[in-house]
Amino acid sequence: MEFSEVREYQSGDDIKTIDWNVSARYGNLFVKKFIEERELTIILLIDISGSQKFGSQKSKIDLAAELSGVISFSALKNNDRIGVILFSDKIEKFIPPKKGKKHCLRIISEVLSTKAEYGTDIYLSLDYLNRVIKKRSIVFLISDFFDTDYEKLLKITSKKHDLILVNINDPLETKIPDSGIFHFVDAERAKDIYVDGRDYIFAERFAKSERDNFKHLEKTAKNMGIDMMNFYTDKPYILPLINFFKSREKKFR
């Protein structure tokens, strides 16, 4: 808490907050008003599993790093602390919240350089977050959400922290062009997948599973009252990010 100003004493006020110097000067009782410090703690919870390497133009992990950079330097500007948890099907790295430009640059560097060849375990990442971050924080969960069975902990986490889901997608995952054969590598299961765009039924079945996953995530977030952002590797992200934060400002006024 930090001192803000003084006001006249009212019945029920804590006598410990009386400002005796001001009271003596004006011949009336005055108490000190306090406001909560504005400093926030921001946590980036970032999926760096195998599927994040995918991208028809830019990879999903590159987009995650760029978003992390924007959020990190926004925290720097606001004098907030920021930390990061990188995960796959295990916790790959934890950088505790700190301030400073060097710290922000380190976060971006670690997102790009920390290698993971394994699957995704969102439940494990949320469980770890709740154990190591005790203070209520703003948490950005950045992933493509190719995982299941984490909804229960998602709800628990949203009660403890201000949780924001950041869903990163690639256009090829939800709509496959009807020209040629496309080679996908399932990096999380070490499998090659070939999809013939001219085989409409198969291509549509493949793309529909990804669209269904997105709809399920969107519905889950809405039902739990969790804010969510969607980004695509082939589209600009700055304006949608700005609009999102503006909408949150209005929401919490």
C-alpha positions as CSV (number, residue, x, y, z in Angstrom):
1,M,0.0,0.0,0.0
2,E,1.2,3.6,-0.6
3,F,0.0,6.9,0.8
4,S,-2.4,8.9,-1.4
5,E,-4.0,11.9,0.5
6,V,-5.8,12.8,3.6
7,R,-9.5,13.3,4.4
8,E,-11.6,14.1,7.4
9,Y,-12.0,11.4,10.0
10,Q,-15.3,9.4,9.8
11,S,-16.8,7.2,12.5
12,G,-15.4,3.7,12.1
13,D,-12.1,4.8,10.6
14,D,-9.0,3.0,12.1
15,I,-7.4,5.5,14.6
16,K,-4.0,4.2,13.4
17,T,-4.5,6.0,10.2
18,I,-5.0,9.5,11.8
19,D,-2.5,12.0,10.6
20,W,-1.8,13.9,13.8
21,N,0.3,16.7,12.2
22,V,-2.5,17.6,9.7
23,S,-5.2,17.3,12.4
24,A,-3.3,19.6,14.8
25,R,-2.8,22.2,11.9
26,Y,-6.5,22.3,11.0
27,G,-8.0,21.6,14.4
28,N,-10.0,18.6,13.1
29,L,-9.2,14.9,12.8
30,F,-7.8,13.8,9.5
31,V,-6.9,10.3,8.3
32,K,-4.5,9.1,5.7
33,K,-5.9,7.5,2.6
34,F,-3.9,4.7,1.0
35,I,-4.1,3.1,-2.4
36,E,-2.9,-0.3,-3.5
37,E,0.4,-0.2,-5.4
38,R,-0.1,-0.5,-9.1
39,E,2.8,-2.9,-9.6
40,L,1.5,-6.1,-11.3
41,T,3.1,-9.5,-11.8
42,I,2.7,-11.0,-15.2
43,I,3.5,-14.6,-16.1
44,L,3.9,-16.0,-19.6
45,L,3.0,-19.7,-19.6
46,I,4.3,-20.8,-23.0
47,D,3.9,-24.0,-24.9
48,I,7.1,-24.9,-26.7
49,S,6.2,-28.4,-27.7
50,G,6.8,-30.0,-31.1
51,S,3.6,-28.7,-32.7
52,Q,4.8,-25.1,-32.1
53,K,7.4,-25.5,-34.8
54,F,4.7,-25.7,-37.4
55,G,3.8,-22.8,-39.7
56,S,3.0,-22.4,-43.3
57,Q,4.7,-19.0,-43.3
58,K,5.9,-18.1,-39.8
59,S,6.2,-20.8,-37.2
60,K,3.9,-20.8,-34.2
61,I,6.8,-20.5,-31.8
62,D,8.1,-17.5,-33.7
63,L,4.7,-15.8,-33.2
64,A,4.7,-16.8,-29.6
65,A,8.1,-15.1,-29.1
66,E,6.9,-11.9,-30.8
67,L,3.8,-11.8,-28.6
68,S,6.0,-12.4,-25.6
69,G,8.2,-9.5,-26.6
70,V,5.3,-7.1,-26.9
71,I,3.8,-8.2,-23.6
72,S,7.3,-8.1,-21.9
73,F,8.1,-4.5,-23.0
74,S,4.6,-3.4,-22.1
75,A,5.3,-4.7,-18.6
76,L,8.6,-2.8,-18.7
77,K,6.9,0.4,-19.6
78,N,4.4,0.0,-16.8
79,N,7.1,-0.9,-14.3
80,D,5.6,-4.4,-13.8
81,R,7.4,-7.6,-13.0
82,I,7.3,-10.4,-15.6
83,G,8.3,-14.0,-15.6
84,V,8.0,-17.0,-17.9
85,I,7.3,-20.8,-17.6
86,L,8.2,-22.8,-20.7
87,F,6.6,-26.2,-21.0
88,S,6.0,-29.2,-23.3
89,D,5.0,-32.4,-21.6
90,K,7.3,-31.3,-18.8
91,I,8.4,-28.0,-17.3
92,E,11.3,-27.0,-19.5
93,K,12.3,-23.7,-17.8
94,F,11.1,-21.2,-15.2
95,I,12.3,-17.7,-15.1
96,P,11.0,-15.9,-11.9
97,P,9.3,-12.5,-12.3
98,K,11.6,-9.5,-12.4
99,K,11.8,-6.1,-13.9
100,G,14.2,-4.6,-16.5
101,K,15.1,-4.5,-20.1
102,K,17.8,-7.2,-19.9
103,H,15.3,-9.5,-18.3
104,C,12.7,-8.9,-21.1
105,L,15.3,-9.6,-23.7
106,R,16.3,-12.8,-21.9
107,I,12.7,-14.0,-21.9
108,I,12.4,-13.6,-25.7
109,S,15.8,-15.3,-26.2
110,E,14.7,-18.3,-24.0
111,V,11.4,-18.7,-25.8
112,L,13.3,-19.0,-29.2
113,S,16.3,-21.0,-28.0
114,T,14.8,-23.6,-25.5
115,K,14.3,-26.8,-27.5
116,A,11.6,-29.3,-26.8
117,E,10.8,-32.4,-28.9
118,Y,7.9,-33.7,-26.8
119,G,4.2,-33.5,-26.5
120,T,2.0,-31.0,-24.6
121,D,0.7,-31.2,-21.0
122,I,-1.3,-28.1,-20.2
123,Y,-2.6,-29.6,-16.9
124,L,1.0,-30.1,-15.7
125,S,1.9,-26.5,-16.6
126,L,-1.1,-25.0,-14.8
127,D,-0.4,-27.2,-11.7
128,Y,3.2,-26.0,-11.7
129,L,2.1,-22.4,-12.1
130,N,-0.2,-22.6,-9.1
131,R,2.5,-24.1,-6.9
132,V,5.3,-21.6,-7.7
133,I,3.3,-18.4,-8.2
134,K,1.6,-17.6,-4.9
135,K,0.7,-13.9,-5.6
136,R,-2.3,-13.2,-7.8
137,S,-0.9,-12.5,-11.3
138,I,-1.9,-11.9,-14.9
139,V,-1.2,-15.1,-16.7
140,F,-1.0,-15.5,-20.5
141,L,-1.3,-19.1,-21.4
142,I,0.1,-19.2,-25.0
143,S,-0.5,-22.4,-26.9
144,D,-2.2,-24.1,-29.8
145,F,-4.1,-26.1,-27.2
146,F,-3.5,-29.5,-28.9
147,D,-4.2,-31.3,-25.6
148,T,-7.1,-32.6,-23.5
149,D,-8.1,-33.2,-19.9
150,Y,-7.0,-29.8,-18.5
151,E,-10.3,-28.0,-18.2
152,K,-10.8,-28.7,-14.4
153,L,-7.4,-27.1,-13.6
154,L,-8.1,-24.3,-16.1
155,K,-11.1,-23.3,-13.9
156,I,-9.2,-23.5,-10.7
157,T,-6.4,-21.3,-12.1
158,S,-8.8,-18.7,-13.4
159,K,-10.1,-18.3,-9.8
160,K,-6.6,-17.8,-8.4
161,H,-5.1,-15.7,-11.2
162,D,-6.3,-13.4,-14.0
163,L,-6.0,-16.0,-16.7
164,I,-5.9,-15.1,-20.4
165,L,-5.8,-17.8,-23.1
166,V,-3.7,-17.0,-26.2
167,N,-4.6,-19.4,-29.0
168,I,-2.0,-19.6,-31.8
169,N,-3.1,-21.1,-35.1
170,D,-1.9,-21.7,-38.6
171,P,-4.4,-21.3,-41.5
172,L,-3.4,-24.7,-43.0
173,E,-4.7,-26.4,-39.8
174,T,-8.3,-25.4,-40.4
175,K,-8.5,-25.1,-44.2
176,I,-6.4,-27.1,-46.6
177,P,-6.2,-25.8,-50.2
178,D,-7.6,-28.1,-52.8
179,S,-4.3,-28.3,-54.7
180,G,-1.5,-30.9,-54.3
181,I,-0.4,-33.1,-51.4
182,F,0.6,-31.4,-48.1
183,H,3.1,-33.0,-45.8
184,F,2.5,-32.4,-42.1
185,V,4.9,-33.6,-39.4
186,D,3.3,-34.5,-36.1
187,A,6.3,-33.4,-34.1
188,E,4.7,-34.5,-30.8
189,R,4.2,-38.1,-32.0
190,A,7.1,-38.3,-34.5
191,K,4.7,-39.1,-37.3
192,D,4.5,-38.0,-40.9
193,I,1.0,-37.1,-42.2
194,Y,0.2,-36.6,-45.9
195,V,-3.0,-34.9,-46.8
196,D,-4.2,-34.7,-50.4
197,G,-6.0,-31.4,-50.8
198,R,-7.8,-32.8,-53.9
199,D,-9.3,-35.6,-51.7
200,Y,-12.0,-33.2,-50.3
201,I,-13.6,-35.7,-47.9
202,F,-10.2,-36.6,-46.2
203,A,-8.9,-33.0,-46.2
204,E,-12.1,-31.7,-44.8
205,R,-12.1,-34.4,-42.1
206,F,-8.6,-33.4,-41.1
207,A,-9.3,-29.7,-41.0
208,K,-12.7,-30.2,-39.2
209,S,-11.0,-31.9,-36.3
210,E,-8.9,-28.7,-35.8
211,R,-11.9,-26.4,-36.1
212,D,-13.8,-28.5,-33.6
213,N,-10.9,-28.3,-31.2
214,F,-11.0,-24.5,-31.6
215,K,-14.8,-24.3,-31.0
216,H,-14.4,-26.4,-27.9
217,L,-11.7,-24.2,-26.5
218,E,-13.8,-21.0,-27.2
219,K,-16.8,-22.5,-25.5
220,T,-14.8,-23.6,-22.5
221,A,-13.3,-20.2,-22.0
222,K,-16.7,-18.5,-22.4
223,N,-18.4,-20.8,-19.9
224,M,-15.6,-20.2,-17.4
225,G,-15.5,-16.4,-17.9
226,I,-11.9,-16.6,-19.2
227,D,-10.7,-14.0,-21.7
228,M,-9.3,-15.4,-24.9
229,M,-7.3,-14.1,-27.9
230,N,-6.8,-15.9,-31.2
231,F,-3.9,-15.2,-33.5
232,Y,-2.8,-16.7,-36.9
233,T,0.7,-17.0,-38.1
234,D,-0.2,-15.3,-41.4
235,K,-2.0,-12.3,-40.0
236,P,-0.8,-9.1,-38.1
237,Y,-1.2,-9.3,-34.4
238,I,-0.4,-5.7,-33.1
239,L,-3.9,-4.2,-33.7
240,P,-5.9,-7.2,-32.3
241,L,-3.6,-7.1,-29.3
242,I,-4.2,-3.4,-28.7
243,N,-8.0,-3.8,-29.2
244,F,-8.0,-6.6,-26.7
245,F,-6.3,-4.6,-24.0
246,K,-8.6,-1.6,-24.7
247,S,-11.7,-3.9,-24.3
248,R,-10.3,-5.1,-21.0
249,E,-9.7,-1.6,-19.7
250,K,-13.4,-0.8,-20.4
251,K,-14.4,-4.1,-18.8
252,F,-12.7,-3.3,-15.5
253,R,-13.6,0.4,-15.2
